[in-house]
Amino acid sequence: MGGGGALRFGEFPGHLRFLVAFSEFNALVDELRTESSEFARWWKAHEVDPKPSGRKVMIRPNLGPVLVVYSTFQANDNPDLRLVLYEKMTRNVD
């Protein structure tokens, strides 16, 4: 997990905290902690910084890389419900 791993892990969605109730998820985390000292350090520090909006590259089978902007909206009465809107940027990704 070199380079951008910390950034990607930092973007791990906070709304997925419910996964810790599943043994499969915990087994995966244990395996990653064993295999990667960087992951173990990040996991222990709980460096989770969800991003409600931003830009990302999506790989589309027929189009290739597509740059999109996204915004995430969370329901006030149920934090488990989210709506994510994506909009394709006008320029292509090189």
QUIUR-V831593 format. One record per backbone hydrogen bond with DSSP energy under -1.0 kcal/mol. NH is the residue of the N-H (numbers start at 1). CO is the residue of the C=O. E is the energy in kcal/mol with one decimal. If there is no record, write none. Layout:
# QUIUR-V831593
nh-><NH NH>
co-><CO CO>
e-><E E>
This chain:
# QUIUR-V831593
nh-><5 8 9 10 11 12 16 17 19 20 21 22 26 27 28 29 30 31 32 33 34 35 36 40 41 42 43 44 45 47 48 49 54 56 58 60 64 66 68 69 70 71 72 73 75 81 83 85 87 89>
co-><2 4 5 6 7 9 13 14 16 17 18 19 22 23 24 25 26 27 28 29 30 31 32 36 37 38 39 40 41 42 46 10 70 68 66 64 60 58 56 87 54 85 52 83 81 78 73 71 69 67>
e-><-1.2 -2.4 -3.0 -2.4 -1.0 -2.0 -1.7 -1.3 -2.2 -1.7 -1.7 -2.5 -2.0 -2.4 -2.0 -2.5 -2.5 -2.3 -2.7 -2.7 -2.0 -2.4 -2.2 -2.3 -2.2 -2.6 -3.3 -2.3 -1.9 -1.5 -2.3 -4.5 -1.9 -2.3 -2.9 -2.6 -3.3 -2.7 -2.8 -2.4 -2.6 -1.8 -2.7 -3.0 -2.3 -2.1 -2.8 -2.7 -2.4 -3.1>
